[in-house]
């Protein structure tokens, strides 16, 4: 299986992002990166977002996808883990709860929290107003990963 030119994020150029933020523009980040040789590489979008958060140090990082959050049982969309301290992540990996494509997403969230991001959210982008419901209600609608 040829996946093309794939790279790893080794740094983030924050200048254009900070310029957008200063102008009240929400930056949208493409998961492509330029290597030292000038070649453009595809990067894992979750890792790129996590590294951008490490570089920018926002209070929150939000991942929107087509699942309701991190699921205790992948076959049960109602089994959302609403609150997950970083210290519990490895046990969930060992138990197979965090597996496959969720591993880089959760690992990037853990890295962001370790770097000072207060909360990382995994929410369902298909749900109307999911971002508002997660941030402004006590129960939320997805998963939040926090230091403790």
PyMOL commands that set and color helices and strands:
alter all, ss='L'
color gray80, all
select helices_A, chain A and resi 15-22+45-56+86-94+102-114+130-136
alter helices_A, ss='H'
color red, helices_A
select strands_A, chain A and resi 32-34+40-42+60-65+83-85+119-124+143-146
alter strands_A, ss='S'
color yellow, strands_A
deselect
rebuild
show_as cartoon
